[in-house]
Structure formats: C-alpha cells, structure tokens
Amino acid sequence: TTVVLSAKAGEEERLFGSITAMDIADALKKQGIDIDKRKIILEEPIKRLGNYTVKVKIHADVAAQLIVQVIGE
C-alpha cells in the first residue's frame, strides 16, 4: 500500500516540522485501513520530501512494508 502525505517544505526539500507515525496512521485511516500508530515502525520522523519504505508490524511474527510518499503542498 502507498500512502501520500503532503506537507509544507522549504529549501532543499526540507519539511517545516516532520511526518510521524501518527500522521501515517491518520492517512491510512482515511483510506479505510485502521492500524495503531505504535505498530508503525519509524526509526526517526520523516523530515524531507520523497518516498520512504516504512515497516508496519501486523503481528508478533508478521511485518509488512508500506510506501510513504511525501509531497510538497
């Protein structure tokens, strides 16, 4: 699944603020997928525009890959 998030960005495609697991969970909920933000594994918040692969823990032994695309507003 791909999630597209838009955020304000400045020079060198750096975001004003960052994209967190809660932002990704909210975007997934809008697509009809309900995942707890604690199951979205982000090593650090996303701070630049671009495509990112994020790990989502579905079950203790099962993890999925999610593509997060961050675009400028």
Secondary structure, DSSP 8 states (H G I E B T S, - for coil): -EEEEEE-B-GGGEEEEEE-HHHHHHHHHHTT----GGGEE-SS-EEESEEEEEEEEEETTEEEEEEEEEEE-
